[in-house]
Amino acid sequence: MANTRSAEKQQRQAAKATVRNRAGKSRLKSALKKTRASVAEGNVEASVISGGFSEIDKAAKKGIIKNNTADRYKARLAAAAKRAAK
């Protein structure tokens, strides 16, 4: 329980940020799942891969995931696409 006005404000801000981050994380996970499924089916078009990369970059820019995590996701997605292309 917050004891000061500033602590109460911080609680309100944290609650808003939690909702925002949860929505962004959900959007990212959905996009990744869609992209991975498409790659697993053998659809390795540039538009599919770039769509996944775009969502990863947006999440990293907004601070939902860290930059290294975004890089790791993109590297694994690119590797999966490369394997599927063979």
C-alpha positions, 0 to 999 in steps of 0.5 A: 500500500502506497504511503505517499502521493508520489508512491500512489502515482507510481502505482497508477503509472505501473498499472498502465504500463503493465496493461500496455506491455501485456498487450504488446507482448501478446501481439509479438507472440501472436506474430511470432507464432504466425511467422514460425508456422508459415516458415515451418510450412515452407513459406519462406517469402520475404514478406513473411519474414520481414513481417515477423522482423517488423513486429520484433523491432517494434516490440524492442523499440517500445521496450517490451523486449530487450534489444539482444532478445530481439536480435536473438529472435530475428537470428533464430527466425532467419536460421529457420527460414534458411533451413526451410528454403533448402 
